[in-house]
Amino acid sequence: MKKQLFKSGTNGILLGLAVSMVMFLILAPSYMPLNPHSAVGQWITSHQIHGSIILAYCLITWFAIGILFEVASYIFRKAE
């Protein structure tokens, strides 16, 4: 189960990076993994946080989302 959770977290990171890169290729002149117009993006830009910390925040968030989807999938498999 631990290997599957790690794999799902890694897949979440890869999918999050891919989606953010495509969206910012379309919408913005430079890459930022977080939307600067969102509430968290506005807070981060107002506090002038370094881009590598923003990327680390996004990677952790995408990893957690991947794990969340795996846990939800596990629950639905057990329910059937």
C-alpha positions as CSV (number, residue, x, y, z in Angstrom):
1,M,0.0,0.0,0.0
2,K,2.9,2.4,0.8
3,K,4.4,1.9,-2.7
4,Q,1.0,2.5,-4.3
5,L,0.5,5.7,-2.3
6,F,4.0,6.9,-3.2
7,K,3.3,6.1,-6.9
8,S,0.0,7.9,-6.8
9,G,1.6,11.0,-5.1
10,T,4.3,11.0,-7.8
11,N,1.6,10.8,-10.5
12,G,-0.1,13.7,-8.9
13,I,3.1,15.7,-9.1
14,L,3.6,14.8,-12.7
15,L,0.1,15.6,-13.7
16,G,0.1,18.9,-11.7
17,L,3.4,20.0,-13.4
18,A,2.1,19.1,-16.8
19,V,-1.2,21.0,-16.3
20,S,0.5,24.1,-14.8
21,M,3.0,24.2,-17.7
22,V,0.4,23.9,-20.4
23,M,-1.8,26.6,-18.7
24,F,1.0,29.0,-18.3
25,L,2.3,28.4,-21.9
26,I,-1.2,29.5,-23.0
27,L,-1.9,32.3,-20.5
28,A,1.3,33.8,-19.2
29,P,4.7,35.0,-20.5
30,S,6.7,33.4,-17.7
31,Y,6.2,30.2,-15.7
32,M,4.8,30.3,-12.2
33,P,3.3,27.0,-10.9
34,L,0.7,28.9,-8.9
35,N,-2.0,31.2,-10.3
36,P,-1.0,34.7,-9.1
37,H,-4.6,35.8,-9.2
38,S,-5.8,33.1,-6.7
39,A,-6.0,33.9,-3.0
40,V,-2.8,32.0,-2.2
41,G,-1.1,33.4,-5.2
42,Q,-1.9,37.0,-4.1
43,W,-0.7,36.3,-0.6
44,I,2.5,34.8,-1.8
45,T,3.2,37.6,-4.3
46,S,2.4,40.3,-1.7
47,H,5.0,38.7,0.7
48,Q,7.5,38.3,-2.1
49,I,8.3,34.7,-1.5
50,H,11.0,33.1,-3.6
51,G,9.9,31.0,-6.6
52,S,11.6,27.8,-5.4
53,I,9.5,27.9,-2.2
54,I,6.3,28.4,-4.3
55,L,7.3,25.4,-6.4
56,A,7.9,23.3,-3.3
57,Y,4.5,24.3,-2.0
58,C,2.9,23.3,-5.2
59,L,4.8,20.0,-5.4
60,I,3.7,19.1,-1.8
61,T,0.1,20.0,-2.7
62,W,0.1,18.0,-5.9
63,F,1.6,15.0,-4.0
64,A,-1.2,15.2,-1.4
65,I,-3.8,15.4,-4.1
66,G,-2.4,12.3,-5.8
67,I,-2.6,10.4,-2.4
68,L,-6.1,11.7,-1.8
69,F,-7.3,10.3,-5.2
70,E,-5.6,6.9,-4.4
71,V,-7.3,6.7,-1.0
72,A,-10.7,7.6,-2.6
73,S,-10.1,4.9,-5.2
74,Y,-9.2,2.4,-2.5
75,I,-12.4,3.2,-0.5
76,F,-14.6,2.8,-3.6
77,R,-13.0,-0.5,-4.5
78,K,-13.6,-1.8,-1.0
79,A,-17.2,-0.5,-1.1
80,E,-17.9,-2.6,-4.2
